[in-house]
Amino acid sequence: SDLNDYLCGRKQERKNAASQVQETKQETGQRADPRQKRGRGI
């Protein structure tokens, strides 16, 4: 059961890491869009 708990914990860590990566990608994407729009406007 210890090994099973360990594997479940690793899966949860990977999910959390993956969700964090997706959040950072969304943040950078939102920041990049206004810059591009400003560049076109100028």
Buried (B, 14 or more C-beta within 10 A) or exposed (E): EEEEEEEEEEEEEEEEEEEEEEEEEEEEEEEEEEEEEEEEEE
